[in-house]
Each structure stands twice: as C-alpha cells, then as structure tokens.
Amino acid sequence: LIIGDATQQALLGEDTTMASAALAILSLVSLDIALAHLKRLFPMLDSLIEGDAVVLMAHGQLRDRPMAANALDAEDIIAAARENHGLTDLADIHEAVLEKDGKISVIPVRGSKP
C-alpha cells in the first residue's frame, strides 16, 4: 500500500521520472528489509514494534484487563471460536490469545464438539 502510494506520488507529482519512482520504491523496500533483519537480531525491538501476544482467556475465564485494553469483548472471542472451531459457547473455550497479527487464536476445552 505504501509502495503504491509512493509510486503514484513519484509519477504524478512534479518530478515524473521513472528514476524518482524507482528510488522511492527501492528506499521503502530497503527500509523494510533492514527493519526485518534488525527485528531478528534484537527481539526486544520486534516486541516493541510488533507487540506481543496477549492472553484474553485462560482456563475458561475471561481476563478483563487485557480484554478492555484491546477493546475486545466476549463476542469477539466467540466469533473467532465459531469461525475456527465451530464453537458457540464460552464454556467450550479453554484459552483465547490475541496474536501479534491481530487474530484471535482459540484453544477449545478437551472433548468440546461443535
């Protein structure tokens, strides 16, 4: 998305040369690659930029603070459980985790069936 916007600005702005568009794209791709290497070398930097996974529900109990801090409610967890496991009741969920990518992972209670 950012590369597309940079390309558009380079081509439609005052300087419409292909060199300026290529330079903008090359700069963004280089920055992305450099940041990926730095995050691999320094896990704390990765945690700072990407965040950490957050446990929203543990041992069948909702955790109010993490839920509120991430503006989520029980319906969000049920939606993820329904989508991934066919579960429709919180009682069937053992654990729910908000992953770094924003998706909610659900671990059902053993023996729970949709």
C-alpha positions in Angstrom: 0.0 0.0 0.0 2.8 2.4 0.9 4.8 1.4 -2.2 1.8 2.0 -4.4 1.2 5.4 -2.9 4.9 6.4 -3.2 4.9 5.3 -6.8 1.8 7.3 -7.5 3.3 10.4 -5.9 6.5 10.0 -7.8 4.8 9.6 -11.1 2.0 12.2 -10.6 3.9 14.8 -8.7 6.2 17.5 -10.0 9.1 15.0 -10.7 7.6 12.4 -13.0 10.8 10.5 -13.9 11.0 6.7 -13.6 14.2 7.2 -11.6 12.4 9.0 -8.8 9.7 6.3 -8.7 12.4 3.6 -8.6 14.3 5.4 -5.9 11.1 5.8 -3.8 10.3 2.1 -4.2 13.9 1.0 -3.6 14.1 3.1 -0.4 10.9 1.6 1.0 11.9 -2.0 0.2 15.4 -1.5 1.6 14.0 0.0 4.8 11.6 -3.0 5.2 14.5 -5.5 4.7 16.7 -3.6 7.1 14.0 -3.5 9.8 13.3 -7.2 9.3 17.0 -8.0 10.0 17.1 -5.7 13.0 14.0 -7.3 14.5 15.6 -10.7 14.0 18.8 -9.6 15.7 17.1 -7.7 18.5 14.0 -9.5 19.8 13.2 -6.6 22.1 12.9 -4.3 19.0 10.5 -6.8 17.4 8.4 -6.8 20.6 8.4 -3.0 20.7 7.3 -2.7 17.0 5.0 -5.7 16.6 3.8 -6.1 20.1 3.3 -9.4 22.0 0.6 -12.0 22.0 -2.0 -11.3 24.8 -3.9 -13.9 26.7 -7.5 -12.9 26.7 -9.0 -16.0 28.3 -7.2 -18.6 30.5 -8.6 -21.8 32.0 -12.0 -20.8 30.7 -12.0 -17.4 32.5 -12.1 -14.1 30.7 -9.3 -11.7 31.6 -10.9 -8.3 32.0 -7.9 -6.0 31.8 -6.4 -7.4 28.6 -9.9 -7.5 27.0 -10.5 -3.9 27.9 -7.0 -2.7 26.9 -7.6 -4.2 23.4 -11.2 -3.0 23.1 -12.5 -6.6 22.8 -15.4 -8.3 24.4 -16.7 -11.9 24.7 -18.5 -11.7 21.4 -15.1 -11.3 19.6 -13.8 -14.5 21.2 -17.0 -16.3 20.4 -16.8 -15.1 16.8 -13.2 -16.4 16.5 -14.2 -19.7 18.1 -17.1 -20.1 15.8 -15.0 -19.3 12.7 -12.1 -21.6 13.6 -13.7 -24.4 15.6 -17.5 -24.2 15.2 -17.9 -23.4 18.9 -20.7 -21.1 20.0 -20.3 -21.1 23.8 -17.6 -19.6 26.0 -17.8 -22.7 28.3 -16.3 -24.7 25.4 -13.2 -22.4 25.2 -10.1 -23.2 27.4 -7.9 -20.4 26.2 -8.0 -17.4 23.8 -5.0 -15.4 22.7 -4.8 -12.2 20.7 -1.9 -12.8 18.4 0.6 -10.2 17.1 -1.2 -10.1 13.7 -4.5 -9.2 15.4 -6.2 -12.5 15.0 -7.7 -14.4 18.0 -6.5 -18.0 18.5 -8.8 -20.2 20.4 -8.0 -23.4 22.2 -11.1 -25.5 22.9 -11.8 -27.4 26.1 -10.8 -31.0 25.5 -13.7 -33.0 24.3 -15.7 -30.0 23.1 -17.5 -30.5 19.9 -19.4 -28.0 17.7 
